[in-house]
Amino acid sequence: MAKAADATREMEAFGAHLARYPYLGLDHPVGRRILAAVRRAPKLILKDALWHRARLPSGPERHTAAEMGPPPANWTEGRFNHHGQSVFYLASTVHGACAETAPQPRCILWVQDFRARQMRGLLDLAGVTGARPGRGGVLLTAGLNAVMDRLRPDPGSPWKPEYFVPRFVADAARAAGFRGILYCSTRFEGYNAVLFDWTAREIRPEGRPSILEWPLPRGQNRAAS
């Protein structure tokens, strides 16, 4: 627990540094440690699993499976991507996909299942594959989520310093040749995946999109399997 608490404090200090100097992450000792830890981390394989992605309705038309895939690169910035980067965000459960997407306590969401087949080259920060994170793993896994809410000044503000630390980690992962990251969610008890690089053979929609009411009825929560 002491190591996790220390990692949280270090990440908070690093997050504060990035909030002041977003492009000078390597000017901070924690930034240099993160880069070194990512470079040492093993590139892992995620075995066949069913993942999920949710979207808000954009009108009366039904979403197709293709439309439920990753948005265009110019769509928006995200937790692990800058403007201009197209990435594939997926959740391990239907509940998780909805929790990550729902903008209010009650709403309607489209949900699509995706089958992932032998995804290689992943950075596992959630312990999904059972591999040890190695040196620096505590800093990455314990600190990454802990700083999110503390760095968020206003949920409605376009200024999002809470994204700077995970984007730094994502940039380090990309530079080290990783194709994606498995990470714990801050909105549900489960984990997510963000993919930087994938093929149609590795990630395919399974079935058609379904429309669900949020919050979900009890028991409607298929997990990655």
DOVEXPA-115040 format. One record per residue (C-alpha): y, z, x; residue in three letters. Coordinates in pm, whole numbers, padded with zeros to 5 digits, always signed. Example, Ala and Ser with C-alpha at 12.3 -4.5 7.8 and 13.67 -1.06 7.14 Angstrom:
2
-00450+00780+01230ALA/-00106+00714+01367SER/
! end
This chain:
225
+00000+00000+00000MET/+00236+00075+00288ALA/+00193-00275+00425LYS/+00266-00428+00085ALA/+00577-00213+00045ALA/+00697-00313+00391ASP/+00634-00680+00310ALA/+00836-00647-00009THR/+01131-00495+00176ARG/+01113-00768+00440GLU/+01103-01039+00176MET/+01401-00884-00002GLU/+01600-00893+00321ALA/+01494-01253+00380PHE/+01582-01346+00020GLY/+01928-01195+00064ALA/+01972-01396+00384HIS/+01874-01721+00208LEU/+02107-01644-00081ALA/+02392-01651+00171ARG/+02257-01925+00398TYR/+02002-02136+00203PRO/+01936-02381+00490TYR/+01910-02127+00773LEU/+01574-01969+00698GLY/+01455-01998+01058LEU/+01761-01805+01172ASP/+01594-01492+01027HIS/+01291-01319+01187PRO/+01101-01310+00855VAL/+01150-01685+00816GLY/+01002-01744+01160ARG/+00709-01514+01078ARG/+00643-01697+00752ILE/+00637-02032+00928LEU/+00396-01899+01191ALA/+00171-01742+00925ALA/+00154-02064+00724VAL/+00072-02268+01033ARG/-00219-02030+01110ARG/-00353-02023+00753ALA/-00675-02215+00675PRO/-00668-02529+00462LYS/-00904-02449+00177LEU/-01095-02639-00089ILE/-01065-02559-00458LEU/-01393-02641-00631LYS/-01413-02810-00969ASP/-01201-02621-01224ALA/-01025-02673-01554LEU/-00649-02618-01537TRP/-00374-02633-01798HIS/-00019-02757-01836ARG/+00226-02695-02121ALA/+00538-02879-02235ARG/+00795-02824-02505LEU/+00811-03082-02785PRO/+01069-03356-02723SER/+01079-03481-03081GLY/+00839-03557-03365PRO/+00624-03791-03152GLU/+00294-03668-03018ARG/+00271-03633-02641HIS/+00007-03843-02467THR/-00213-03710-02189ALA/-00017-03921-01939ALA/+00312-03768-02055GLU/+00171-03420-01994MET/+00142-03489-01622GLY/+00404-03404-01359PRO/+00764-03502-01440PRO/+00959-03761-01241PRO/+01104-03650-00910ALA/+01460-03651-01044ASN/+01375-03431-01345TRP/+01455-03080-01223THR/+01419-02832-00942GLU/+01152-02565-00962GLY/+01016-02258-00796ARG/+00832-02457-00526PHE/+01022-02787-00530ASN/+01372-02912-00461HIS/+01553-03176-00665HIS/+01397-03512-00586GLY/+01046-03376-00526GLN/+00773-03445-00780SER/+00507-03174-00786VAL/+00222-03088-01021PHE/+00239-02735-01166TYR/-00079-02606-01332LEU/-00191-02271-01474ALA/-00536-02114-01460SER/-00539-02034-01834THR/-00393-02177-02155VAL/-00206-01851-02208HIS/-00062-01878-01858GLY/+00054-02237-01909ALA/+00234-02132-02228CYS/+00380-01816-02072ALA/+00523-02019-01784GLU/+00684-02270-02023THR/+00792-02083-02337ALA/+01173-02038-02342PRO/+01171-01781-02623GLN/+00938-01524-02785PRO/+00820-01767-03054ARG/+00797-02145-03019CYS/+00571-02452-03036ILE/+00414-02597-02721LEU/+00199-02894-02628TRP/-00089-02808-02393VAL/-00307-03045-02192GLN/-00624-02963-01997ASP/-00669-03115-01652PHE/-00992-03129-01453ARG/-00945-03073-01080ALA/-01227-03201-00859ARG/-01265-03076-00503GLN/-00898-03042-00414MET/-00870-03010-00037ARG/-00597-02881+00191GLY/-00466-02589-00019LEU/-00285-02274+00088LEU/-00442-01985-00105ASP/-00189-01706-00166LEU/-00371-01576-00475ALA/-00716-01501-00335GLY/-00872-01763-00562VAL/-01111-01902-00300THR/-01206-01562-00159GLY/-01080-01650+00188ALA/-00891-01396+00393ARG/-00522-01485+00427PRO/-00518-01399+00800GLY/-00229-01258+00999ARG/+00092-01265+00800GLY/-00102-01292+00474GLY/+00028-00961+00341VAL/+00384-01076+00397LEU/+00319-01395+00201LEU/+00106-01262-00083THR/+00263-00923-00147ALA/+00622-01019-00081GLY/+00648-01356-00250LEU/+00633-01242-00613ASN/+00791-00902-00564ALA/+01136-01038-00483VAL/+01165-01285-00770MET/+01323-01068-01040ASP/+01536-00869-00798ARG/+01701-01185-00668LEU/+01769-01333-01014ARG/+02140-01270-01094PRO/+02141-01423-01441ASP/+01854-01600-01619PRO/+02099-01849-01770GLY/+02279-01930-01446SER/+02223-02258-01257PRO/+02242-02052-00936TRP/+01882-01952-00865LYS/+01853-01763-00535PRO/+01515-01629-00651GLU/+01377-01978-00579TYR/+01488-01989-00216PHE/+01203-01781-00070VAL/+00918-01968-00246PRO/+01082-02302-00162ARG/+01096-02198+00203PHE/+00724-02115+00185VAL/+00659-02453+00017ALA/+00855-02638+00284ASP/+00658-02454+00553ALA/+00332-02548+00378ALA/+00431-02914+00350ARG/+00531-02923+00716ALA/+00194-02769+00812ALA/+00005-03040+00622GLY/-00096-02845+00311PHE/-00131-03041-00011ARG/-00055-02751-00243GLY/-00040-02375-00296ILE/-00240-02137-00515LEU/-00021-01841-00607TYR/-00010-01545-00846CYS/+00204-01575-01156SER/+00499-01350-01234THR/+00457-01411-01610ARG/+00088-01351-01678PHE/-00216-01191-01518GLU/-00353-01497-01352GLY/-00264-01763-01101TYR/-00104-02103-01079ASN/-00128-02408-00859ALA/+00151-02630-00733VAL/+00032-02959-00582LEU/+00248-03162-00346PHE/-00004-03443-00306ASP/-00292-03548-00531TRP/-00483-03853-00649THR/-00589-03966-00996ALA/-00948-03908-00892ARG/-00882-03546-00799GLU/-00675-03450-01106ILE/-00757-03608-01442ARG/-00656-03517-01797PRO/-00947-03394-02006GLU/-00925-03460-02377GLY/-00601-03499-02569ARG/-00298-03268-02581PRO/-00306-02996-02844SER/-00011-02831-03014ILE/-00010-02451-03014LEU/+00206-02175-03154GLU/+00335-01920-02905TRP/+00238-01640-02880PRO/-00123-01751-02893LEU/-00373-01592-03131PRO/-00605-01348-02959ARG/-00896-01518-02789GLY/-00722-01854-02743GLN/-00699-01842-02368ASN/-00933-02075-02180ARG/-00942-02000-01809ALA/-00997-02223-01508ALA/-01372-02269-01475SER/
! end
